[in-house]
Amino acid sequence: MKEYLTSVEDVLKEQNSSPDGLTSGDAAGRLEKFGRNKLKEGKKTSLVKRFLEELADPMIIILIVAAVISGITAFYEGESFADVIIIMFVVIINAVLGVVQESKAEAAIAALQEIAAATSKVLRDGKIVTLKSEDLVPGDVVVLEAGDSVPADGRIIECASMKIEEAALTGESVPVNKIVSLLNLEGEKDVPLGDRKNMIYMGSTVVYGRGKAVITGTGMNTEMGKIADALSQAKDEETPLQIKLNQLSKILTVLVVGICAVIFAVGLFRANMTPEGITGDTILSTFMVAVSLAVAAIPEGLAAVVTIVLSIGVTNMSKRNAIIRKLTAVETLGCTQIICSDKTGTLTQNKMTVVDHVAGDEEALVLAMALCSDAELDPDSHDAVGEPTECALVNDAYKHGMAKNDLKARYVRVAEAPFDSMRKMMSTVHQTEGGQIVQFTKGAPDEVLKRCTRVMEGGQAVPMTDEIRAAILKSNKSMADRALRVLCAAKRDWNALPENSDPEFLEQDLIYLGLSGMIDPVRPEVKAAIVECRQAGIRPIMITGDHKDTAVAIAMELGIITDASQAITGAQLNDMGDEEFNRNIEHYGVYARVQPEHKVRIVTGWKSKGKITAMTGDGVNDAPSIKSADIGVGMGITGTDVTKNVADMVLADDNFATIVSAVEEGRRIYANIRKAIQFLLASNLAEVLAIFFATLIGFTILEPVHLLWINLITDCFPALALGLEQSEPDIMKRAPRDPKEGIFAGGMGFDVFFQGAIVTVLVMVSYLLGHYIESGVWEFVNSPDGTTMAFLTLSMVEIFHSLNMRSRRGSLFKMTTHNHFLFGAMVVSLILTTAVIEVPFLAAAFEFTPIDLNEYAVALGLAVLIIPIMEIVKFFQRKLGK
């Protein structure tokens, strides 16, 4: 059926539906029949392919080659295959862990997508309910308003000045004026997609007005579904940090391959100078030394650790009502310097309540306010549903004994001019039971008053005078000074139905009825969040469409500004040139009566100062400013689908305090990632230096399998545990991080080198002591006891060093928080490392010699020394830092 060429009645009949929508039972049956309203997803990579991709890493390939060569040699010479088994075991475990970690990351992202799933307003069982868009079925009747994304294809059955942006489908950037009536073919065989004005299509956006439509196609049966039949748009997005780490890994790989080649060449040259010359054993042993250096240098788990920490952090944020849509936002959050926030619902509770009226006839004012609104009264809860301001008016009418549903029956709406943020008002035209035509207009007092020529006094309309207008404006200011939001209502009587519903035609020669004042209480947790912002070097900015006096009162109560001179209106902003505004931008903390385009200018102004700026928004017109901000924040409750889709972060509770907690979480995640990076690089540098110096001196300190074990057990797990470290107490008392700073900023490069050198000395001393205890001679030569002790010291010194890394500068002994994951990793590592040394068959596999209790204590004691050494170093670093 071509629904656009079919009447509304016939389409409803074809879909076996009605203007009141489906019942829940019908919808459930159709959902099972037609499936979910989702586009087909791209094929997921199989577990086998993922596993093979993990093995495709260049360093892993080197290890596999080493294992193959060792296996061939062992086969021909009748030696043990222990090396081969251990290398392949570690390689496989590493690949399995990689697959598991990737799967967990995907699961976390899937959970976030579930949380952030788009919703639609639908008529079910005769009531408007909010459902996930994927649960829509053919026959459903959806209710659409400006800012909504169209969830599926459908035939329009009701339309009030509705305009829809369909550029995603048609390429036409101009919004389409929608209609209900049939289309005229005018001699054509069919109507092009862009001209089907009585249809709605998935992927488009309502930008003006409102309407209803019956769904005719869902999922892959939509026009968007036809386009996306073989679509798989999901692409992995690397964060700037991951890009830097990948660059670091590439540099490390090139350096290591170069060093390995040099070591291999030097080893062969030395062998060639001996009487035996170069033999197969010499080549193998030299190759294994080079492989040892490669294994020691590359922090194999670095990328995985960063991904997992980011993923876990994002999941934690979602539990705190901050849904991160882009991983880049996590890093940028830690740099945030300016937070531009809406007032209503973000700084306040979004529970508007009418508390005052100024009117000659209060009942007439309340009646006009309730009828000139799109909010509805729920017959069960007797609470209004809709936009908060309009809900307050409908609830106010109910308190005065006027239920909206009863009013609608007595005053049938026959025409309207929907609210527009440019003219700041809306109008509705009604026909009474007696056949009279009356228009009600409500909006911003200053705008409505401009169009009022008369005023009601004693039941009669008398001319508006300057004195009366001044008195009204004085009342308006008095209410605004009490932080009330004030709306003005007016009426106009018609002899017949107006010939058109254009705002310019309707909204003139109005009769003033009165003012209603309402308040939206400040969220109690926001005051503390503002204080925390100040301590963290973050400046909060209030942006609102409300009256300047109202905005100033709320902002001063919250501590955003200290003086009314720090507030500016949109009109004043228009009179300022960009140069003047950018010069004075730091003076202003409140922007009142702003238009959406002003928000872009505010963001641009702060960014021109080099400030990392977050911008909140909920309306469709806020999308440009949210997109241009460094951190775009969409509202999860009041926000439109368009706003959520362009945002980097969505607030599930629309709460300013949630932004601040997300900033803290962003700082914690970044700080922990740096700790993990420093730990891994320092540990691997120590391994490289130990292998390098031992090779130059002419002895083998550790075998490749030993280093593989250390990297698997004593590197990855503590690094992950460091990523789960709680925030340090002063993390929100530090200045925001410079987004341009590199990985090694703040002296981290020196820390890595210095700490790596300390660990190297401890390991070399342990080897030397091991050989002395074994032979009574102080010298660096091949020593079984030395190797075992060096292995134990290196394994445990890295574990103990992870305790130091809980804070890069703070003392371990003054930390008040606990990291149970890190202590768990320590215990497991100590048990496993001891088992490898002491359990006979494991010790034999790793070619370790059993050591006595004294040697064990010495090796462990040397490892523990890293803690007091670092405490002394950090003490002087703190002193120098001050």
N, C-alpha and C positions, 0 to 999 in steps of 0.2 A: 504494500500500500504506500502511495505517495501522500504522506500525511499533510504536506503543505498545500495539496490540491483537494483536501478533504475537510469537511466541516468539523467543528469541535465535537458536535454530538456524535458524528459517525466515527471519529477517532476514539472517543471514549467507549463507544459500543464495541469497536474492533478490539480494544485493549481490555474489554470487560471491566471497565472502571467507571468512576463517577467523579463529579467535581469535588466531592469530599474524600477522594482517595480510596485506598484499599483497606481491608481489615488486616489485622496482624496475621490471622490464619491464612488468608489469600497470599499475603506477601511471603510468608514462610514457604508455601508450596511453590511459588514462582522462583524464589531464590534457589531452591533445589533443582528446579527445571532449567533455568537460564544461567545459573552460576553467578559468581560475584561480579560486581561492576568494576572490573579491573582490566587493564591491558595485559596482554600476554608478556610474561617476563622472559628475558633472554636465558638461554641454557646455562646452568651453573656448571662450573668446572668440576669434573669428577674427582673423587678422593685419590684415585690412582694418578691422574694427571698432576694434581697438586703435589703429591709425594715426589713424582719425578722432577717437577719444577724445583722442589727444595734441593734435590740432588744435583741440579744443573749449576749450582753456585761454583765459580771457578776454584775456590779454595777447597770445596768438598771434592771436586774432581781430582785435585792434586792428591788429596788423602786417599781416594779410591785407587789412583794410579800407584801410590806408595804401597797400598795393601796388596794390589795385584803382583807387583814386583817382589814384595816380601813373600807372598804365597808361592810364586814360581821358584824363588831361591830355596825356600824351606822344603819344597817338594823334591827338588833335585839333590839337596844336601841332607835330606832326612831329618830336618830339624822341626821344632815345635811350630805349630800354626797359631800360637798364642797372640802374636802381634797382629796377624791378619784378623783373627776373631774379634780382638778388642777394638781395632780401628773400625771395622765394619759395624760392630755393635754400637759404638759411639756415633758413627755417621747415621745409622738408621734411627737411633734414638733422637738425634738432633733433627732429622727430617720429620719424624713423627710429631715431635714437639712443635715444629713449625706449622704443620698441618692443623694440629689441635688449636694452636694460638690463633691461626687465621680463621678457623671455624668459630672460635669464641668471639673474635672481633666482628665477624659477620652476624653472629647471633645478637650481639649488643646493638649493632646498627639496625637489625631487623626489629628489635624491641623498641628502639627509638622511633622507627618509622610507624610502628603500631601506635605509639603514644601520640605521635604527631599526625595521625591519619586525618584526612580531610573529612568534614562533616557537612550535612545538608539538613535543611528544615523541610520536613515532609508531613503531609496529612495522612495520618494512620488512625483508623477507628474514629474519624471525624475530628481529631485533635492535631494541633501542630506539635510535632516532636522532633528532636534533633538526633539524627542517626549518622553512622559512618557512611560516607558516600558509596563505599563498596557494597553496602547492603541494599542499595536501591534496586528495584526490579521494574520491568515494563508494567505500566498501569499506575505506578506511584504518581501522586501529584506533589510536585516540589514547589516551595515558596521561595522566591528570589528577591533579593534587595541589592542596592548598590554596594559593590565590593565583593559580592559572592562569585566564586568560580562555578561555572555551569558544570554539574556533575555527570550528566549523560545527555543523550539526544532526546528531544521532546517537542510536542506541539503546544504552543502557547494557548491557554484557555482564559487568561485574564491578564490585562496589561495596563499599567498606569505610567505613561511617559517613559517606558523602559527602553534603555539603549544598551547594546551589547557590543563589546570589542571582540571581533572575530579574526584578528590579524593572524593568529596561529594557524587558522584553517584557510583563509582566503587571501592573506597577504595585504588586505585592505586595512589601513591604519585608522580610518575614520569609523567611529562607532555606528552601528546600524540601529535605526529607529524601528522598534518592534511593534507588531500589530497582532490582532486576534483574527481578523477577517480572512476570507479566502483570497488566494492570489489569482491574478488574471494572466492567462497564458499569452494573450495578445498575438495569436497566430503561431507562437512557438510550441515545439513539441514538449519541452520541459523547462523548468526554471533553474538557472545556475545556482550553485550552493550559496554564493554571496548575496543573492536576491531573495532568498527564502525568509522573508521578514516575519513570518508567523511561526518560525521554528527556533529552537535553541540547540546548541551543539556542545558536546563535551570539549573542554579545553579553552572555551571562550570565557569572557568575564563581564559581569553586569557592572556598568559604570554610572548608571543613572536610573532613577525610578524604581519600580517594583513590578512584580507579576507572579503568575502561577503557570505551570505547564504540566502536562501529563507525559510521563516518560514513555518513549516509543522504542528506544534502543539502549542497551547497556553494554559495557565491556567492549569486546571485539566486534560487536554489532553496531557500533557507533561510527560516524564519519572519521573520527580520530582513530578508531580501531582499524579501519580500512587502511589508513596511512601507515599505522604502526604494526601491520600484520607480522612483519619479521623484525620488529624493532628491538634492540637491546641497547638502551642508552646509558646504562650504568657504567660509569668509569671511575676507577680508583683515583682519588685526588690526594696527591702528596702535599703535606704541609711544608712551609718554608724550612722548618726544623729538619724534617725528614730529607728534604733536598740537600741541606747542608751536610747532613750525616752521610748521605749517599756520596756526595762529593768527597767527604773525608775518607770514606771507605775506598773509593777509587784511588785516591792519593796514597793511602796506606798499601793498597794492593800493588801499585806500581813500585813503590819503595821496597816493599818486601820481596817482590819478584826480582828486583834488581840486586838486593842484598843476598838473596838466596843464590842467584846466579854467580855472584862474586865468591861467596863461601864455597859453592860447589867447585868453581874453577880453582880456587886456592887449595881445596882439599885434593883435587886430582893432581895439581902441580906438586904438592908435597909427596903424594904417593909415587909419582913418577920419579922423584929424587931418591926413593928407597931402593934397595937391592931387588925387592920383589916386584917393583913397578906397579902399574895399574892393573888390578884384578877385578873380577866380578864382585867380590866381597867389598873391595875398596869403593867401587862405584856405588854399590848399594848403601854402604855405611855413610858415605859422603852425601848421597842423595837424601838419606834419612835425616842427616844433620840439617840440611837445607830445608827439608819439610818441617823439622822441629821449629826452625826459626819462623817459617810461614804460619804454622799453627799458633805459635806464641804471639805473633804480631797482630793477627786479625781478630778483633772482637766480634766473633761470629754472631753472638746474640744481641748485638747493639740495636739493629733495626727492629728485631722482634720485640725487644724490651720497650722501645719507644712506642711502637704501635700498640702494644698491650696496655701500657700505662695511659696512653691517650684514650684508648677504648674504655678502660675501667673508669677513668676520670669522667668521660662523657656520660657513662651510665650512672655514676654517682651524681652528676649534675642533674640528670633527668629525675632522680629520686628527690632532688631538692627543687623541683618544678622549673628547672632551666633546661630546655630541650635544645641541644646543640645540633644544628643542621649541617654545619661545615666544620671539619676538624681544624681548619685554619683559625677558627674563632677562639679555640682553646688557648692558643699561643697569644693571639692579639688581646684577649681579655686581660692578661697579666700586664699589658702595657697601657691599659685604659687610663686616660688623664681627664677626660670630660665625659659626663653622662648627661645627655639632653633627654629629659623625661617629660612625658605627658603628665598632667596633673590628675585628671579624672580616672579613677580606677587603678592608677599606678601608685601615686602618692596618697590617694584617698581610697575609701572603701568601695566606691561605686555603688552606694546604696542611697541614692538621692531621696530625700524626704521633704515634702512641702511643709514649711513651718510658719509661713506668713503670707498674708494677702493684703493688697491695697486696692480697694474697689468700692464703688458706690453700691453695686449689687454683687455680693460675694458669690451667690449661687450661680448667677449668669456667667461670672468669670470661670468658676470651676467647671461648669457645663461646657463652655467654649474650649477650655484647655483639654478636657478629656476627649471631646469629639475630634479636635484638630490634632490627633496623634494616631500613630499606627500600633501602639501598644494595645494588647488585649488582656482582659481579666480572665484568669483561669477559673472556671466554674467550680472546680473542686477545692483548690487551695485559697481561692479569693485573693490571689496575689497576681499582680500584673506581670505579663511576659512581653519582653521587647527591649527597646533601647532604654537605658536607666533613667534618663530625664523624663521620657514620656511615661515610663512605668510609675514614676513619682506622681505625675499628674493624674493618671488613671486610678492609682491607689488613693490619692487625695479625694477624688470624686466619690469613690466607694465609701470613704469615711463620712462623706456628706450625704450618704444615702442614695447615691446615683451610680448604679452598677453599669459599667461600659456596655455590657451586652444588652441591657434594657434601653440604654440611650441610643444604641445603633438601630434598634427596632423602631424607635420613635423618630429618629433623625437619620434617614437613609442617605449614605454618601453617594452622590451622583457625579461628582467631578472633583479634581484635586490638582494642586500644583505642589509636587513633592519638595521636601526640604532641600535646599542647596546651600553649600558652605559659602558661596560668593554673596548671595543676598541675605543669608542668615535667617530665613523664615520659611514657613510652609502654609498652605491654605487648603481648606476642604470646603466643598459645597454640598449642602444637605437639603433633602426634601422632607418636610414634616408630615405628620399624619393628616394635617389639614390642608396639605398641598402647597404650603409656603416654601419659598426657596431662601435659604440663609447661608451665608458664607462665614466661616471662622478662620481667622489668621492668627498665628502665634509665632514668636521669634524674639530676637534680640530687641530690647526696648528702644534703643536709639534708632534701629532700622524700621521697626513697626511704627514708631511715632512719626517718622518722616512722612508716612502715608496716611496718617489720621487727620481728618478735617473736622471731625466732630467727636463729642464725648458724651457718655450717658450720665445724666444727672436727674435724679427723681423719676426715673423711668422714661425720660425723654432725651432725645439726641439734640444737644446744643452745640453751637460752633466752638471749635478748639481755639483758645486764646493763648497768647504768649505767657500770661500768668499761670494758666492751667498747665501748660506744657512745662514751665519751669518747676511747678509744684510736683509734677509727675517725675521729672528728672531728679529732683531733690529726694523724693521717696526712693527712687531707684538707687541713688548713691548711698542713702542711709542703709538700705538693705545690703548693698554690695560691701559696704564698710564692715558689716558683720559677717563677711565671708559667705554670704548667700549668693546662690546663682539665681538671677532674676530673669523671668520671661514675661513678655507682654502679650496680651490677647486683645484682639479687635474683631469686629463683625461688620458685615455688609449685607443688607437686604436686597433681594432681587425680585422683580415682578415675574420673571420667567427664567428658565434655565439659561445660564450664560452661553453665548454662542461659541466661545472657545475657553480653554483652561490655561492659557499662557499666563505666567506670573505677572507680566507687564499689564495684562488686561484685567486680571482679578484684583491685584493688590494696589488699589488706589481708592481714594474717597472712603476710607475706613472710619468706623466708629470705635473709639477707644473704650475698652471694658475694664482693664485693670492690670495689676502686676501680681505675680506669684513668686515668692522667694523660697528657695530650697537649699538644703545644705548636704554636702557629701563629706562625712567625717574623715579626718585624717587617719590613715592606718596607724595603729599604735606602735608597730615595729619600725616605722619609717624614720622616726626621730633618731633612734639609735643608729640606723643605717647611714643617715646623713653625717652623724658624728664620725662614724667609721670611715666614710668617704674622705672627710677632711683629713683625718689622721693618715690615710693612705696616699695623700697627695692627689686625690681625685676631686674635681670640682663638679658638684651637681648643678644643673641648669633646669629651670622649669619652663616648659613651653605649653601654652594653653590657648584655647579659643575663647576662654572666659573673659569677663570684664577685668580691667587692670586692677581695680581696687580689690576685687575678690582674690585675684592671683597674689597680690602683695600680702594680703592678710594671711593666706595659707603659707606662703613662702617664708614670711617672718616667723610664723608659729613653728615651722620646721627648721629654721635656722639656715635656709638657703640664701637669704639676703638679710641685711641688717638695716636697710634704709630704702624707702620708696623710690629714691632716685636711681636705684639699681634695676628698676623695671622699665621696660620699653614696650610700646604697642606696635602692631604690624603697620599701622598708618605712619608712625614715626620712622619706622624702618624703611618704608617706601621713600620717605623724604631724604634719606641718607644715601650718599654715594658709597660705592664699595670701599674706596680708600678710607673714607671717614669712619665707616662702620668697622672695618678691620683694625683701624687704629684704636677704636674705643671698645672693641668687643669684650675685653676682659673686665670692663666695668659692669656689664649687664649680667644679671643672674636670673631674670624673669622676663619672658616674652609673652605678652597678653594680646588677645584679639588677633592672632596670627592666621594667615592663610597657609595652606600646604606648601606653596612655593617659597614661603619665608624660611621653612625648615631647611630646605636645600641651601639657602644662602647662609644660614647659621652654621651648618655643618662645614660648608666651604670656607667660611671665615675662620673657624677654629683650626681646620686642617692647614690653612695657609700659615698659621702660627706654628705649625709642626706638632700640633697636639693630636693624640690618638683619641678619636671621638666616637662615642656610642650614641645612637639615636633610637628612641622608641617611637612606635606608631601603631595605629590600629585601622585607620581608614584606607580606602583604595588610593586616595590622593597622597597618602604618606609614603607610598612605595618608592618614589624617586629619592626622597631624603634618606630613607632606610638603606636603599641600595648604594647611595653615595657615601654613607658613613663607614668608618673602619669596622664598626660592629653594629650591624642592623638588628634591632630587637623588635620582634613582633609580639602582639598580645594574643595569648592563647584563647582567652575567653571572649573578649570583645573584638578581637582582630578579624579582619576579613581574610579570605583565603589568599588573595593577591598579596597582601602584606606578609603573611606567613611564608609564602613561597619565595619572596626575595630576601627574607630575614636570614641572618646568620644564626640567630638564637631566638627561640620562642618561649615566652614566659607562660607556663601552664596556669599560674595564678594571677597574672597581670600585676605583680607586686614589685615595687621599686627595690625592696629589701632583697628580693631574689637576684636582682642584677648585681648587687653588692656581694652577695654570697657566691655568685658565679665568678666574679672578679677574684675573690679570695681563692676559689677552687682553681681558677686558671693560673694564679700565681703559684699555688701549691704544686700543681702538675708540672709547670715549667721548672720550678726549683728542684723538684724530685728527679725530673729527667736529667737535669744538669748534674745532679749528685750521682745518678746512675752512670752517666757518660764519664764523669771524672773517675769514678771507681773502676769502671771497665778499662779505660785507657791507661790509668796508672798501673793496674794489675798486669795488663798485657805488655806494657812497657818494661815492667820488672822482668817478665819472662823473656822478652827479647834481649834485654841487657845481660841477663844471666847466661842465656844460650850463646850470645855473641862473645862475651868475655871468655867463657869456658872454651869455645871453639878456638879463639885466638891463642889461649894459653896451651891448648892441646889436650883437653880431657872432655869427657861427656858428662854433663851435670844431670841432664834429664832426657828421656826418650820421648818421641812424639806421642806415644800412648799416654805417658804421664801428663803431658800438657793438655791432651784432649780431655782427660779425666778432670783436670783442674778447671778447664774452661767450661765443661759441662756442669760440674757440681758446685764449684766455689766461685764461679763468675755469674752465671745466669740467674740462679735463684736469689742470691743476695741483691743483685741488681734489680730484679723484679720487686723484692721486698722493699728496697729503698724507694721504688716508685709508688709504694703504698704508704709511705711515711706521712704522718699527720702534719698539718701546718705548724711551722714554728711560731711561737707566741707573738713575735714582732712582725710577722709577714705583712700585716695590714698597717704597719707603721713605717714601712719603707716607701721610698719614692717609686713611682712606676718605672718599670724597666724600659730602657731605650730599645725600640724595636729593631734598630739598625745594628745593635751590638752582635758580635759573633759568638760562636760557641765558647770560645776561650776568653771571653771578656771577664773583667773583674779579677784578673790574676789567676784564672783557672789553668791557663797554659803552664805557668810556673808551678802551680800545685801538682799538676799531672807529672811533670818531669821530676820535681823534688820528691814526691811520694814514691814514684817508680824507682828512683835511685835508692831511697831508704830501704825499700823492700828488697832490692837487688843485693844490697850490702848484707842484710840479715840472712838472705838465702845462701850467699857465698860463704858467710861465716859459719852457718849451719853445716854446709858441706865440708868445710875445712875442719871443724870440730869432729864431724863424723869420721873423717879419715884419721884424725889424730887419736880418737878413742879406739879406733880399730887397729891402727898400726903403731901409734906412739910417735909418728912423724908429722911435722907441720909442712905439708906441701899439697899442691893442687895436681893430683893424678887421679886416674880412674879408681873409684872407691865405691863398692856396693853399699857400705854403711853410709857413706857421704851422700850417695844418691837418695837413699831412703829418707835420711834426715832432711835433706834439701826439699824433697817432695812434701814431707809432713810440714815443714816450716812454711813453704810457699803456699800450700793449701790453706793452712790455718791463718797465716798472716793476712791473707786476702779476706778471710772471714772476719777476723778481728778489725781489719781496716774498714770493713763495711760499717762497723759501729761508729768509727770516727766520722764517716760520711753522712751520718744522720743530720749533722749540721756542718756546713763548710767552714764556719768560723766559731760557732758556739761550743762550749765545753760539754762533753758527753755526760759529765757528772752533774750538770745543772739542768739537764733536760727533764721536764715534768711529764712528758708523754711517753707511751710505750709502743714499740713496734713488735707485736707478737709474731708477725710473719718473719721478721728478721731473726729473732731469737730461735724460731723454729728451724729456719734455714741453717743457722749455726749448729744447732744440736744434730740435725740430720747429716750435715757435712762432716762434723767431727766423728760421728759413728761410722759413716761410710768410708772416710779416709783411713780411720783406724782399722777397719775391717780389711781394706785393700792391703794394708801393711802386715797385719797379724794373722789373718786367716790363710792357712798354708796354700791352698790351691789358688786363691786370688793373688797372693804374694808371688807365687811361682809364675802365674800368668803375666804379671807386671814386672817380673824379674827383680823383685825386692828381696833384700836380705832381712830376716827378722832382727829387730833391734831390742836391746834390753830397756828396762824401765828408766835408767839414767839417761840414755840417749833420747828416749821418747820425751822425757821431762825437759831436757835441754832444747830439743827442737821446738817443743810447744812453748817453752819459756821465751825463746827468741821471737816467736810469732807474737806473743802477748806484748812484747816491747814496743810494737807499733803504736799501741794506745798511749803510753806516757810520752813517747817521742812526739806524737802528733798533738798531744795536749800542750806541750811546751811550745811547739811551733805555732799553734793557733793562739796561744796566749800573747806571743809577740806580734802576731798578725793583727790581733784586736787592738793592741797598744798602738801599733803603727797606723792602723786604720783610723783611730781617734785623732 
